[in-house]
Amino acid sequence: MRNNNLTPIVILALNLDSEELEQQAISRFTGKDYTRPSLVGCYKGEDERSYIIDAVENSLDEILAFAKQYKQESILYLDNQRLATLVFDKDNSVSLGRFKSVSESNATSRDAYTYNPVNNTYYIAE
């Protein structure tokens, strides 16, 4: 049985010069010291440092506006069941399916995936 009580989150990239600068920007946005290590997000075949932001304490509209300040085309929203939606703006989003762990070869054969180096796990939405 799936856990339907997961915290909704957003995965986003900022593409600044360093992880430290990106964590500082997220800390200013959330009002909390952000210390989570970055993920590796692959979007349209390009790797980028990516970060998880709680989508309960911060509204989706606020997170989207924050990402747009850093010229991000979209953010990845994961609901409490880990259904993934690529959000471009308030009225433009694409449902991607369930966010799930897969093998490295499965993930890296695609143009979009997330890699968590802390637990050595690859994820895709399908």
N, C-alpha and C positions, 0 to 999 in steps of 0.2 A: 504494500500500500504506500502511495506517495505521501510525503509530508507536505500538507497544504498550508503549513504555518511558517514557511520561510519568509524572511524579510525581503520585500521587493528591493531590488538594487538597479543601479545603472552602471554600465561599464563605458568609460570614455577615455579619450586621449586628449592631451593638450599640445603635444609636439613642441615643447620648449627645449632649451639647450641642455637641461639636465633633470634627472629625477628629483633632485633637491628643489629646484625651482618649481617643478610641477607640484610636489608635495606642499610647498609653501603656498602656492596659489589655491590648492584645495583646502588647506587649513584656513586661509582667509575667507574662502567661500562658506565653509561649514561652521566656522567659529570654533573649531576644535583642532587640536594638534593631530595632523594626519601623518601616521607612521607606517601604514600598510606598505609592504613592498609592491612594486609594480608588477603587472602581468605583462605578457607579450600578446598584443592584439594584432591580428593580421586582417587588414581591411583592403579589399580590392587588390590583394596580392602584396601589399606593403606592410612590413612589420612596424609596429609603433608601441611605445610604452603606454600601457593602459591602466586605469585605476577604477576601483569599485567605490561608488558613493551610495549611501543609504537613501532609498527613495521614499522612506516614511518621514524621516526628520527633515528632508528637503523635498519640495514638490517637484514633480516632473517638469513643470514649466520653469521653475527656478534653475534646475539643473541644465535644461536645454538652453536657457539664456546664458548661463555660465559657459557652457561649451561653445556657444556662438561667439562669445568674446574672444575665444582662441581659434576662431575660424574653422570650427569643426562642422562638417557637413551633416553629421548625425550622431546619435547616441544609441547604445544598445540597452533597452529596458528589459529586465527579467522580473516577471511577477512572482507571487508567492508560490506558484506551482512550477516556476522556471520556464514558463512560456516566453519566448523571446520576440521582441518587437523592435525593429529598427525605426527610430523616430527622427524624422528630418525637421519637422516643425509641428506646431500644435494640431494642424489639420492634415498632416501628411506623414503616414507611417506605413510600414510593411510588416505583417506578421510572418515570422520566420519558422515557427515550430518550437519544439522543446529543446532547451539548452541541455546538452548531455555530454558526458565524457566519452571519448573515443580513443583509438590508438593514434600514435604519432603519425603513422603513415596515412591513416584515414584523414586526419586533420590537415596535414601539410599538402595533401593532394588537392585541397580546395583553396579558393581565393579569400576565404574568411574563416577565422578560427580564433580561439583564445587559448593561451598556454599559461598555466600557473606554475612557475618554477619552484615554489615552496613545496608543493606536493607532487611535482612532476606529472601534471595531468593536463591533457589537451581536451578542449571542449568545442563543439560545433552546435549550431541550431539547425534542426531538421524536423 
